[in-house]
Amino acid sequence: MRWMVSQADGIFSQREVLNTKFAVKYLHPSIPHEISSQVALALRRDLTRNLGKTQKAVFDVMRLALDGIVERDDTSWHEIDLVKILQPAITNATNRILVGLNLCGNETFLKAFGTFSDLLGIGAVVIGQYIPYFLAPPVGYLTSLAVRFHRRKALKYLVPEVQARMHAIQLAKTDPALDYTPPADIIQWSIGACENHKATDISDAILSLALGAIHTTIMACTSAFIDILSTPPELACFNAIRDEAASVFQTEEDWGKLASLHKLTRIDSALRESMRLSPLFGRGTMQEVMHKHGVTLPDGNHIPQGAWLGVSLTGITMDERYYSNPHKYDPWRFSRAREELALKGETFGSDSTKPVGDDKSDDKPNSGWLSTIEDRFATFGFGKHS
């Protein structure tokens, strides 16, 4: 895997796989590679840098969505549809990061964007995964009519917002005395990464992020809830997670502190373990061979141009060399060692030079956080495009 992702884009291409596997080339207008790659880079780079600025706003919109759906009744039990509860909360939180506060309050935009996202997601799965290859173009074209209709409705509001932001940035550059605080969201970061490009192209690239940002998060969170609630009663997993959250978020100000997230070691571990046990996709790090002469693998096998290469995610996450008792959901698998060190008053760092799978070191701190990307936990991808 490390060898494959270290190759230049001229050798392998992840973009070509995504265009076919998720039917993007049929459903969504082509976005210049330079713009789409810069917007994706802005998402990975700037979201991490600005997490502390966005955290409180994301919590607020999630709380508002959940309070409007979940009935507060401590006297009786109710059957719930988990997806219907999680979907608006996650969608609102994602939209807050993607398009900012102004458009998050525009119901017409949100409806168009939501429908666009739903149709794009359904089309990607059905056409990209189930429709025979020779039927994909005609079915994709018919589906794209509805996708493009709602795309245009969403762009009607998104493009003016991007243009207004670009204008504000230019004014701030020409007038240093102007009091301008740039919003912390994907629109702003994308403009910064693609300042010499058109607002329509930037807006289209932002819309395309919906395919990988909303539905996959809903699926992952649903799976995590089911895993947590299915643990043996003697483990008291749910109560432990709730107690940890209550101890960290003691005041309203705690919801806006980045340090609070770093204290949620058990919650982080439970989520990471769920994604290890049930990856979103069976295969990951998919790449298409682009070089006209093909490529020769380190083991000597020659792969022709146009072939796809990837790795089996479950083949890694269920490997006993890397994870002890891999078929069991162990919510504290990744937090156990951190808790032991904390009891000793010690801290830990990251040792990227330590060989993977040397001694079933899945419980070691350097295997740790949910967002940690490594070759034995490639749920979010692996390499420069992850």
C-alpha positions in Angstrom: 0.0 0.0 0.0 2.8 2.4 0.9 4.5 1.8 -2.4 1.3 2.4 -4.4 0.4 5.7 -2.7 4.0 7.0 -3.0 3.8 6.9 -6.8 3.3 10.1 -8.9 -0.1 11.0 -10.2 1.1 10.2 -13.7 1.5 6.5 -12.7 -1.8 6.1 -10.7 -4.9 8.1 -10.5 -7.6 8.1 -7.8 -9.7 10.6 -9.6 -10.4 8.2 -12.5 -11.6 5.5 -10.2 -13.9 7.9 -8.3 -15.4 9.1 -11.6 -16.3 5.5 -12.6 -16.9 3.8 -9.2 -19.3 6.5 -8.1 -20.6 7.4 -11.5 -19.4 11.0 -11.1 -18.7 11.4 -14.8 -22.4 10.7 -15.5 -24.0 12.6 -12.7 -22.0 15.8 -12.2 -20.4 18.2 -14.6 -16.6 17.9 -14.9 -14.7 20.1 -12.5 -11.1 21.2 -13.5 -8.7 18.9 -11.7 -6.7 21.8 -10.4 -9.8 23.3 -8.7 -11.2 20.1 -7.2 -7.7 19.1 -5.9 -7.2 22.5 -4.3 -10.7 22.5 -2.7 -10.0 18.9 -1.3 -6.6 20.1 0.0 -8.3 23.1 1.7 -10.7 20.8 3.4 -8.0 18.5 4.7 -5.6 21.3 5.7 -7.7 24.2 6.8 -10.4 22.3 8.6 -7.8 20.7 10.9 -6.1 24.1 11.5 -9.4 25.9 12.3 -11.2 23.1 14.2 -11.3 25.2 17.3 -13.0 28.1 15.5 -15.8 25.9 14.0 -16.3 23.5 16.9 -18.8 25.6 18.9 -20.9 26.5 15.8 -21.1 22.9 14.7 -22.2 21.8 18.2 -24.9 24.5 18.2 -26.5 23.5 14.9 -26.4 19.8 15.9 -28.0 20.5 19.3 -30.7 22.6 17.6 -31.5 19.9 15.2 -31.6 17.1 17.8 -33.7 19.2 20.2 -36.3 19.6 17.5 -36.5 15.9 16.8 -35.9 14.0 20.0 -38.6 14.0 22.6 -37.3 14.6 26.1 -39.2 12.0 28.1 -37.4 10.3 31.0 -40.4 8.3 32.1 -40.9 5.8 29.2 -39.1 4.1 26.4 -39.7 5.0 22.7 -38.7 3.2 19.5 -36.7 5.5 17.2 -35.5 5.6 13.7 -31.8 6.2 14.2 -31.1 7.3 10.7 -33.9 9.9 10.7 -32.6 11.3 13.9 -28.9 11.5 12.8 -29.5 12.7 9.3 -30.7 16.3 10.1 -28.1 16.7 12.8 -25.2 15.6 10.6 -26.5 17.4 7.6 -26.8 20.7 9.4 -23.4 20.3 11.0 -21.8 19.5 7.6 -23.5 22.4 5.9 -22.3 24.7 8.6 -18.7 23.8 7.8 -19.3 23.7 4.0 -21.3 26.8 3.3 -21.2 28.9 6.5 -23.8 30.7 8.6 -25.6 32.7 5.9 -26.6 29.9 3.7 -27.3 27.6 6.7 -30.2 29.8 7.4 -31.6 29.8 3.9 -34.2 27.0 3.8 -34.6 27.2 0.0 -30.9 26.6 -0.5 -30.7 23.9 2.1 -33.6 22.0 0.4 -32.0 22.3 -3.0 -28.6 21.3 -1.7 -30.1 18.4 0.3 -32.0 17.0 -2.6 -28.9 17.4 -4.8 -26.9 15.5 -2.2 -29.4 12.7 -1.9 -29.8 12.2 -5.6 -26.0 12.3 -6.1 -25.5 9.8 -3.3 -28.2 7.4 -4.6 -27.0 7.7 -8.2 -23.4 7.0 -7.1 -24.3 3.8 -5.4 -26.9 2.5 -7.8 -25.2 3.4 -11.1 -21.7 3.0 -9.9 -22.1 -0.2 -8.0 -25.2 -2.1 -9.3 -26.0 -1.1 -12.8 -24.2 -3.2 -15.5 -21.4 -1.2 -17.1 -23.0 -0.9 -20.5 -26.2 0.5 -19.0 -24.4 3.1 -16.9 -24.3 5.9 -19.5 -28.0 6.0 -20.4 -29.2 5.5 -16.8 -26.6 8.0 -15.6 -27.8 10.6 -18.1 -31.5 10.2 -17.1 -30.5 10.5 -13.4 -28.3 13.4 -14.1 -31.3 15.5 -15.3 -32.7 15.6 -11.8 -29.2 16.0 -10.2 -28.4 19.0 -12.5 -31.8 20.6 -11.9 -31.2 20.8 -8.1 -27.5 21.6 -8.7 -28.6 24.8 -10.6 -31.1 25.7 -7.8 -28.3 25.3 -5.2 -25.8 27.3 -7.3 -28.3 30.1 -7.6 -27.6 30.9 -3.9 -24.1 29.5 -3.5 -22.4 31.4 -6.4 -23.5 34.9 -5.1 -22.2 34.0 -1.7 -18.8 33.0 -3.1 -18.7 36.1 -5.2 -19.5 38.3 -2.2 -16.7 36.6 -0.2 -14.3 37.1 -3.1 -15.3 40.8 -3.2 -14.8 41.2 0.5 -11.4 39.7 0.4 -10.3 42.1 -2.4 -11.7 45.1 -0.4 -9.7 44.0 2.7 -6.5 43.7 0.6 -6.9 47.3 -0.9 -8.0 48.8 2.4 -5.9 47.6 5.4 -8.0 49.7 7.7 -11.2 47.7 6.9 -12.3 45.6 9.7 -12.8 42.2 8.1 -12.8 38.8 9.9 -13.0 36.0 7.4 -15.5 33.2 8.2 -14.2 29.8 9.1 -15.8 27.5 6.6 -15.0 25.7 3.3 -16.2 28.5 1.1 -13.6 30.8 2.6 -10.8 28.3 2.5 -11.6 27.2 -1.0 -11.5 30.8 -2.2 -8.1 31.2 -0.6 -6.8 28.1 -2.4 -8.4 28.9 -5.7 -8.4 32.8 -5.7 -7.6 33.0 -9.4 -10.6 30.8 -10.5 -14.2 31.6 -11.2 -16.8 31.6 -8.5 -18.9 29.1 -10.5 -16.1 26.6 -10.6 -15.3 27.0 -6.9 -19.0 26.6 -6.1 -19.3 23.5 -8.1 -16.3 21.9 -6.4 -17.8 22.7 -3.0 -21.1 21.1 -4.0 -19.3 18.0 -5.1 -18.0 17.5 -1.5 -21.5 16.5 -0.5 -21.0 13.1 -2.0 -18.3 12.2 0.5 -19.2 14.4 3.5 -22.8 13.7 4.4 -24.0 10.2 3.6 -20.8 8.5 4.6 -20.8 10.2 8.0 -24.5 9.2 8.6 -23.6 5.6 7.8 -20.6 5.6 10.1 -22.4 7.2 13.0 -25.4 4.8 12.7 -23.0 1.9 12.8 -21.2 3.3 15.8 -24.4 3.8 17.7 -25.5 0.2 17.0 -22.1 -1.2 18.0 -22.1 0.8 21.3 -25.6 -0.1 22.2 -25.0 -3.8 21.4 -22.1 -4.2 23.8 -22.6 -6.6 26.8 -24.3 -4.9 29.8 -21.5 -5.7 32.1 -19.2 -3.5 30.0 -21.4 -0.5 30.7 -20.1 1.1 27.5 -22.9 3.6 27.0 -22.8 4.8 30.6 -19.0 5.1 30.4 -19.2 7.2 27.3 -22.0 9.4 28.7 -20.0 9.9 32.0 -16.9 10.9 30.0 -18.9 13.5 28.0 -20.5 14.9 31.1 -17.1 15.2 32.8 -15.6 17.1 29.9 -18.5 19.3 28.9 -19.3 20.7 32.3 -20.0 24.3 31.2 -21.3 25.9 28.0 -17.8 27.3 27.3 -16.4 23.7 27.2 -18.2 23.0 24.0 -16.1 25.6 22.2 -12.7 24.5 23.5 -10.6 22.3 21.2 -8.9 20.8 24.3 -12.3 19.3 25.2 -12.2 17.0 22.2 -8.7 15.7 23.2 -10.1 14.5 26.5 -12.7 12.3 24.9 -10.4 9.3 24.7 -13.1 6.6 25.2 -15.6 8.2 22.8 -12.8 8.5 20.2 -11.8 4.9 20.7 -15.3 3.6 20.5 -15.9 5.4 17.2 -12.5 4.3 15.7 -13.2 0.7 16.7 -16.6 0.8 15.0 -15.0 2.0 11.8 -12.3 -0.7 12.1 -14.9 -3.4 12.5 -17.3 -2.1 9.8 -15.4 0.0 7.2 -17.6 2.1 4.9 -16.1 0.3 1.9 -14.7 -3.2 1.4 -11.8 -1.9 -0.7 -9.8 1.2 -0.2 -7.0 3.3 -1.7 -8.3 2.5 -5.2 -6.1 3.7 -8.0 -6.2 3.3 -11.8 -3.0 2.6 -13.7 -2.4 5.6 -16.0 1.0 5.0 -17.4 0.8 3.9 -21.1 3.3 1.1 -20.5 1.5 -0.1 -17.3 3.4 -0.6 -14.0 5.4 -3.3 -12.5 4.7 -4.1 -8.8 7.5 -4.7 -6.3 6.8 -8.4 -6.5 7.4 -8.4 -10.2 3.8 -8.7 -11.5 3.0 -6.3 -14.4 -0.3 -4.4 -14.4 -1.5 -2.9 -17.7 -2.8 0.6 -18.2 -6.5 1.0 -17.2 -6.4 -1.7 -14.5 -7.5 -0.8 -10.9 -5.4 -1.5 -7.8 -6.6 -1.3 -4.2 -6.5 -3.0 -0.9 -9.0 -5.0 1.1 -9.8 -2.9 4.1 -11.4 -5.8 6.0 -8.5 -8.0 5.1 -6.3 -5.6 7.1 -8.7 -4.7 10.0 -9.6 -8.4 10.6 -5.9 -9.5 10.5 -4.8 -11.0 13.9 -1.3 -9.8 13.2 -2.5 -6.3 13.8 -5.6 -6.6 16.0 -6.1 -9.2 18.7 -9.5 -10.8 18.6 -10.4 -8.7 15.5 -14.0 -9.9 15.0 -15.0 -8.6 18.5 -16.1 -5.0 19.0 -13.8 -3.8 21.8 -14.8 -0.1 22.5 -11.7 0.6 24.5 -9.2 -1.0 22.1 -7.5 2.3 21.3 -7.9 4.1 24.6 -6.8 1.4 27.0 -3.1 2.2 26.8 -3.7 6.0 26.9 -5.7 5.5 30.1 -3.0 3.4 31.6 -0.4 6.0 30.9 -2.6 8.8 32.3 -2.9 6.9 35.6 0.9 6.9 35.8 1.0 10.6 35.1 2.7 10.0 31.8 2.0 11.3 28.3 2.6 9.8 24.9 3.7 10.9 21.5 3.6 9.5 18.0 6.3 7.1 16.7 5.8 6.9 12.9 9.0 4.9 12.5 7.8 1.9 14.5 7.0 -1.0 12.2 3.3 -1.9 11.8 2.0 -5.1 13.2 5.2 -6.1 15.0 3.5 -7.4 18.1 -0.3 -6.9 17.8 0.3 -3.3 19.0 -3.3 -2.2 18.3 -3.7 -1.1 21.9 -0.6 1.2 21.8 -1.0 5.0 21.9 0.7 5.5 18.5 -2.2 3.5 16.9 -4.6 5.9 18.5 -7.0 8.6 17.5 -10.0 8.3 15.2 -8.5 10.7 12.6 -5.1 9.0 12.6 -4.3 7.7 9.1 -2.1 4.6 8.9 -1.8 1.7 6.6 -3.6 -0.7 9.0 -6.5 1.8 9.5 -7.2 3.2 6.0 -10.9 3.9 6.4 -10.3 7.5 5.4 -7.8 6.5 2.7 -4.1 6.5 2.9 -1.4 8.7 1.4 -1.4 12.2 0.0 -5.1 12.1 -1.2 -6.5 10.8 2.1 
